[in-house]
Structures are given as structure tokens and as C-alpha cells.
């Protein structure tokens, strides 16, 4: 099985966390979108989504 790669554009690092979010204008409350993130980009991805007023949380550890 291959490792998940970070969702940040151009990054090929292994993901260490999940950035979990949804767009409340189009997603039901029980819908979750998940972006895998490496240590370097987890804050960037979280902040990117939070700046758009999307509910966002970070789950450490990526099952694999």
C-alpha cells in the first residue's frame, strides 16, 4: 500500500494528518471532506479553509 501524499499543490511529502472540512453552503452537516497533509503544510491548509469560514479540524495521524 502506498502512503498518502500531502494535498498541498506541488508537495510530495507523506501525509501525517488529516484536515477535515466542509463547505456549509453546499454540504450537509454530516458530510466531511478530507485533505491529507504533511507536517509542513497542515497549518497552511487549515488556515486556507478557515479563512473561507469553512468548519475545519485537524486529526493527527493518518491510518495506513
Secondary structure, 3 states (H helix, E strand, C coil): CCCCECCCCCCCCECCEEEEEECCCCCCCCCCEEEEECCCCHHHHHHHHHCCCCEEEEEECCCC
